[in-house]
Amino acid sequence: MDKFLGVSENNKELDYEDCSAKENEPKRKCAKSNVWNYFKRLEGGSAKCLTYGNVYKTCGNTTNLSNHLKRAHPTVFTVPKAIRTLGEFFDTTRQKKYERGSSRKISLDKALIGMIATDLQPFRIVEDAGFRNFVHCLDPQYAMPSRRTLIDVLLSNMYEEMNEKLKHILTKVKYCAVTTDGWTSRANDHYLTVSLYV
């Protein structure tokens, strides 16, 4: 049992396996990280990049080396993808989300911004846990947009669409009556409503 824990009978640590083929070289730990395929070990705790020749300190670990590979050689060094378990593979609740440009995603986004505009709901409703859970129960494949996407993209698209509809309707109107109403909210936001009677 002690040999598996790295302790000998004299309570001394066991030597690591010799990585060198020569007997006169000192024993050292085997390099286990994949970064050593792209670096040469130097004396003094540093390593040299085999491609660019840059020298980096290792400080007892390979963090500096792997960071260099991620920055300078992104196609060479990739983090391995997580392996799915058998249970995750057959789990039907983990469904693929709708793609960004799919017709279903677009129609659900329009319905969401329409509900917010019609019911005067706050944009932060998409961050509420209860609402998110409710939407997930209705359609698990729908990934709700962020608050910023609602404001910057969906609302401006809806405004443009409604503006074009209104212009089209007004081209057919001969006579109308216009009334206005203005008010200020508790948060000091000013509003103006224009009503058109045909």
Phi, psi and omega in degrees: 000321182296327182293334177283334179274356179084024181237134179270183180294331181269016182060028175256149178293140177285148178289147175285161180297139181286122181274341183269153181275341183269144182279336184278351178277148179292152180283143180214167178290149175284140176285117185259339184283149178290344181295337181289352172287342185243001181228154174249130181287131179245165177288154177084018177072042177224171182216152183245131178291128182287339181271306185262341180084008178290146180252131181232145174283143180263333178053031178084358177218179184250020183297313179300321182291316180291326176296320177298317180296321179294322181281310188270333182229064185295332181279338183278314187252111178237146177284131181296141180288147179293138180274129180284142177280166181296323178296319178293326181295321182265001181286115183279346180284339179270073183272157178292141179281156176297142177290155188302319184265008183290151183295325179295316179297317181296316181293323178291322177297318179296319179295322180294311181291330175294319177295318180295318181288318183292316184267005182052044178278151176287153180294336182289357179301331180287350178260352180286131185297319181295317179294319179297319179295319178299314180295321179296323177294324178291315181209099183294342182275351183272120175262115183293143177288161178284170178298320180295321178294321177301313185286309189281328186250298189293318180293318179293324175295319179295321178299313180298319180295315179293324179297316178294320177298315181296317178299319180295319179294318183292336177293338182264356184269133178264315183228146178203164174240135184243131173233153179231157176213134179235147178204168179237135180279174177297334179273012179067028173270133182265136181233147176225124179251131177245122178250139183237123180249126181247000000 
